[in-house]
């Protein structure tokens, strides 16, 4: 017989990127007394990884728990970026309701639609929280209408449409049920969660069943499976079976050696976990997302949706440039292979495949951001390697037609830049679906565009809109191949010989285009040192010094004025490289190079 556990609520916080989920969780933790009164707490405490903190984005979903009026509220903070959508899809299986956070100025955005659609498909009740109402340009009442329209577009049921709306400022630390109310804390949100989100149901007497929804990894204990106890009671030292609904052959007998529940930001050891609890289990070496841990007497796997397939791939290659091995700690193909296969422990949207070459691995992910975060993590850990240009993964439909991934792109630009953006995206096979003005002199454009068309576009987009445009994209399935797209109009400036770049050589080179390097940097033949102003590649000697002659000393002319070089970030470098180029990644430098370094061999390959 199923019993409700009124002392627990399980919720996920979902939203578009940068609408304030993580800051909201910070406030819920503070106001529920997780931190001591005098404790020094950093902002966005849930974003634990360095890259998350620097970029201000959440990449991995995080579990935490707070207590309010003797009720334990398990909270899962989810990522907002489309590239990490795989994280959102599966954590929703652990919860009984969601808090949808929407920015009071931006309103409903593409990712809001994606995460809400997933929640409604699972018939989860939704509490809508209009956040950032203290922004000067906030328009909360209009945003409510937008959110309700979104619910109707997604065919929400009458119960789902009748959801509570709250107004909050996560930064200010308050939430209220009506705009005119005076409220100084988050109690309105806590109360709404208790009243509106149902308590988890389960049969405490039934054989145990736990569905693993996320995997954590720890150097000391290995893989940790996190999931909700659906039925029964899980105990330490209990013998159990691991099954998987998608893998009928999986049938592993295990012993539960360690059990944890969440309390604040910590995992706390427990001896048993009853139905409705969210638990972490360590000590099972081969545990995967989608596995069910169940009783020996009743082997029944819980059904689980398949994770979305990757859409783009790039090759990770052992670095073979003339400067290889000078800056990194891990250089060999074995190091690279071990590290990439270890990443599969925690990242379910990633695929790693062997290629014909022992020195190269094909890595596929959900988008450029997904793969660039992996590259950045690896270089910080001391790895040195090269990567190729990102390419989309094509498929063939049942009629034998070649199909490619397409995305919906929502672009907000100042009115005077709309022409330039429409022109560029049309050249990249984008189809304009909608155009409308939003407040503040901005226009919102909606495009249907192949994923290929967006590779390498963001840098150009920021230049075209003088840094004032915002572009958001969301995967929209596969469509028939739309034909060739030319990526780069300009060629590369290539170093002709190995050595150190000198000011005299760079001074004459800068007339040919924009440079990426400064005097004193090491270069090698075939390395790309800048972007050419013309369509073709140009080879330059930037290591040549000015020679002394009979009539003048080598320093007789006026001082040379060099234009400051364009320093490319990792994303910009990945967007810049062409199909015949590689990006050399080391802990200290990013260098762009031609795939074939020798000029004669390169010309011969070009003719072929």
Order of alpha helices (4+ residues) and beta strands (2+ residues): beta-beta-alpha-alpha-beta-beta-alpha-beta-alpha-beta-alpha-alpha-beta-beta-alpha-beta-beta-beta-beta-beta-beta-beta-beta-beta-beta-beta-beta-alpha-beta-beta-alpha-beta-beta-beta-beta-alpha-beta-beta-alpha-alpha-beta-beta-beta-alpha-beta-beta-beta-beta-alpha-beta-beta-alpha
